[in-house]
């Protein structure tokens, strides 16, 4: 039996709390270190968590830490994405107006389509184009992890997910610094600048940072645009879940082995998506207090940073280097595409308003 197979069996043999604790604590400490560096020295904590996690890749070979690492990489993602729904309300969407809604929806659809097409042109797997296009077009690492959770859980998927997360975090940070410098030269109003920044920068934190670098008005407008893109995570992930569930069903008749050894069908919709949609609906009714929203947002952030740390631990630098230069061109191309698209939308709306 191979080493990887033995480790997988050990991971399933320790499902209890004690079996999960060592790996979970490892990922938690990495997340704490990344957050400390981010809070005190600046920069994206997600990127720090990834890089620190990769430095601890040797721990994935330890059967004592593997179960907790696997749990952190897979289950915490779902919890974190599900809790994002507490930050979104239907009234936020209405405030964008019909033109803004259509433009931002186009951002998501066209960026994902462009990513898949460019991946084919670069002779890369369409899966990588889907992950990178979704991360660029929706909400960065959160979207990448959510989409990845609907794909077949293979080593290739994990490698592509980590690579996309690194690229998205790096490009989003660069956009946060460069785009606010370009706004004055483009002559954009506060509303236009908010639409551009919220529609083109990948991660929520970087959108907020870029917007408030300019002014509170731009920050509010950018955040509103960005949260609509986050809301579009639901239909995109549902579509991915349905497509890949159908493919798995055609290959395996829709059944996967359960813990008891019997086959069981996968749910039509992942539970975390249902939770996301329910929280959006409840928040839209005004039933979630601000304090609860803040707590849910904090828990969501910690779940995601621990999950991305775990993903980093699971991936070796050698495997990332093997992917070559094409993924870098892919993600840079997607970032340029979405920025040019949003600028063209801003100027088109200005022309129509005159």
N, C-alpha and C positions, 0 to 999 in steps of 0.2 A: 504493500500500500504506500502511495506517495506521501510526502510530508504534508502537502496541502490537504489531501484527503483526510489524513489523520487529524489535522487541526480542525477541520470542519466537523469531524465526528466528535472531537472533544468539545467543540463549541455547543453542539446540540446536547451533549451529555451533561452540561452544567447550566440548566435553564433557570435555576433559582437565584435569589438575591445575592447570595455569597459568590456564586459563580460569575455574576455580572459586575460585582463591585470593583474589582481591580482595574478592569479595562475602562469602566465608566469614570473612576477617579482619575485615571491617567488622562483621559480626554478632557475632564473637567479642569484639571490643573493647567493643561495647555490652553484651554479657553480663558481661564483666569489670567494667565500670563499675557496672552494676546490682548485682552481687554485692558490690562494694566499699562502695557506699552502704548496702546492706542490712546488711552485717556491722558497719559502724561507726556507723550511725545508726538501725538498726532498720527494720522494715517488710518487706514481701514483695518479694523480688528479681524474681519473675515480673512483678509490676506495674511495677516500675521498668524492667525490660527492655522491656516493651510501650511505655511512655511515651517512653523514650529512642529506641526504634526508630521510633516515629511521627515524632519530631523529625527523623529522617534519611530521611524518605520521598522526598525529592528524589533520593536516590542510586539509586532503582529505575529512573530514567530513563536511567541510564548503562549502556550495553551491556557495559562491562567488569565491573561489579559484579553485574549481573542474574543471570548463571548461578549464582554462588555463593550469592546470596540465595535463589534458587529451591531449590537443593539443601539449604540449611540449613533452610528452612521445611518441606520435605517429607520428606527422608530422615532427618534427625536426630531427628525425632519418633518414627519407627519404632524407631530404635535405643534411644532413651531409654525408651520404653514397654516394649520387649522386655526390657530389663535390670531393670525393676522386679520381674520374677518371682523374682530371686535373694533378695528380701527376704521372701518369703511361703512358708509351709510348711503342710501339711495339719493338722499338730498344732495350729497356731494356731486354725484353724477349729473343731476339736473342743472346744477350751477354752471356747468361747463358750456351748456348750450348745444344745439344740434350739430353745428359745424365742428365744435371742439370734440364732441363724442365720436363723430364719424372719422375725423382726422386721427385721433388717438387709437381708435379701433384699427384703422388702416396701418398705423405704425406696427401693431402687433402682428397682424396677418401678413403684411408685406415683408417685414423683417424675417419672420420665420420662413416664408417662402423663398426669400433671397438667400437665407442661410443654407437651406437644403439644396438649392440650385448651385450656389457657389461651391458647396462641398462636393457635388458631383463633378463640377468643372475642375476642381483641384484633385480629383480622384481620392476623395476622402469618404468615409461611410456617411450615408444620410443621417444616421443617428447623431453624429457629431454636429451636423448642420442644424438638426432639430434642437439639440440641447443649447448650442451657442446662439441660435436665432431666438429661441425662447428666452434665454437669459438676457440677451441684448434688448429684445423687444418688449419684455414684460417688466420684470423687477429683479434682474440680476441673479445673484446666487440663490435666493429663495425660489425663484422660478426654475432655475437649473435643477435644484434638488427635487422640487415637486414633480417636474417632468420626468426626471431620472427614475423616480419611484414607480412610475407606470411602465417602464421599459423592462425587458427581460434582464434579470439580475445576473449579469455575467461580469467577468473580469474586464472585458473591453468596455462595458458600460461604465464601470467604476473609473477606469482610466480616462475615458472621455469626459465624465462628469467632473473629475478633479481638474483636468486640463481646462475645461470651460470655466470652472470656478476661478481658477488662477487668472485666466485671461480677462474675464468679466470684471473681477476686482481691480486688476491693474488698469484696464482701460477706463473703468468708471472713475477711478481716482484721478487719472490724467484729465478726463473730461471735466471733473469738478474744478480743477485748477485752470484749465485753458478756456472753457466755454464762457465763464463770466468775464474774462478779458476781452472776448470777441463781441459781447453784447453791446457795449457802448459804440464800437466801430460800425456795427450793423444798424445802429439807430433804432433799436427796438423799444417799444413802450413797455411798461411794467407787465401788462397782460400778455403781450407778445413774447417777452423774455421768459415769463413763467411757462407759457405753452411750449416754447422751444426747449427750455431746460428740463421741464417735467416730461417731455415727450422723447428726449434723446439720451439722457443720462441713465445708466443702467440701474444702479442701486438706490433705494429710498434715501439712505443716509447721505449719499453724495448729492442727490437732488436737493435735499434740504440745505446742505452746506453751501452748494453753489448759489441757490436762490437767495439766501440770507446774506451772502457775501455782497450782493448788489443792494438789496433793500428789503425791509419787511414785506412790502407789497409784492415784490417779485417772489420772495420766499413762499408766501401764502399761495400765490397763483401756481407756482411750480409744484408745491406739495399736492394741491388739488388735482392737477393734471396727472401727477405720478400715481396717486391713489386710485384713479380710474384705471390706469394700466395694471395696477395690482389686482383690481377686481376682475379684470379679464383673465386672470390666472385660472379662474374656475372653469369657464367653457373650454379653454385650451387644454387643461389637464383632463377634463372629462373626455374630450375628443381623443386625446392620446390613450387614455385608459380603455376606451371602447375599441379603438383600432388595434392596439396591441393585445387586448384580451381576445379579440376575434382571431388574430393570427396565432396566439397560443392555443386557442380552442381548436383551430383547424389542424394543428400539429399534435396536440395532446388530448383532443376532445374535451377541452375546457377543464380538465381535472388536474389537481396538483396534490401531492401527498401531504397529509396532515401530520401532526405530531404522533398520532396513534398509528400511523402507517397506512390509514385508509385514504382514499382519494376524496377531495372536497373541491367544489367549484369556487372559483374566485368571485368576490362580490362584484356586481355591475359597476358600482361607484366606490372608490376608496372612502373609508370612514372619515379621513381628515378633510376631504372635500365637502362631505355632507356637513361636518362641523363648521367649516369655513362659511358655507352658504347660510346655515342657521344663524351664526353669529352676525353676519351682515344683516339679515332680516331683523333680528332682535335689536341690533344697534340702530337700525333705521327707524324703529318704533320708539326710540329714546329710552329703552329699558336698561341700558348698560351705563352706570354712572362713570364719570370721568376717572375716578380712582380705580375702578375695575378695568377700564380701558388701559390705563397706564400699567396696571399690574399684568394684564394679559400681554401687552406689548413687551414688557420687560422679560416675562417668561418665554415668550416667543423668540426674542433675541438671544437669550441664553441657550435655548434648545438648538437654534440654528448654528450658533458659533461652536457649541460642543460637537454638533454633528459634522461640521466642516473640519474640525480638528480631527475627528475620528476618520474621516475620509482621507485626510492627509496622512495619518498614521498607516492606513492600509495601502498606500501607494508608494512605490520606490522611485527615486529620481531617475534611475536608469530607464524605467519603462516610459517615463515622460519624454526623455531625450530621444527615445526610439521613434516617437511620433513625427519628429522632423519640423521643418519650417512651415509646412502647409497649414496647420491649424492656426498659427500666428497670423498668416495672411487672411485666413477665413474670418477670424474674429475682428481683426482690424478693418477688414472690408465691411463687415456688418455694422461696426461702429460708425464708419464714414457714411454708409448708406442711410442709417437712421437719422444722423445729424443733417445730411443734405435734404432728406425727405421732410423733416420738420421745418427746416428753414424755408423750403419751397411752399409748405402749407401756410406758414406765417405770412409770407409775402403775398400769397394768393388771397388769403382772407383780407389782408389790408387792401388789395386791389378791388376786391368785391365790395368792400365797405365804402369805397370812394364813389 
